[in-house]
């Protein structure tokens, strides 16, 4: 499988991620994700992880960073990630 390559652009409240699979449009305020104009089903925490990774795309994000940011004060197993 080819690795996911992307670049991100923001348009007001919309975020467009250009991937080798095509553009992915995210509207964080509406918590929606679209690919090719069609809505994609994404679980809330999955969207939170995606947004966190995009927001910190200029650095390596560790598992500890994700856990501290998205699951504070919660015991999380590796299976969740």
Secondary structure by P-SEA (a helix, b strand, c coil): cccccbbbbbcccbbbbbccccbbbbcccccccccccbbbbbcaaaaaaaaaaaaaccccccaaaaaaacccccccccccc
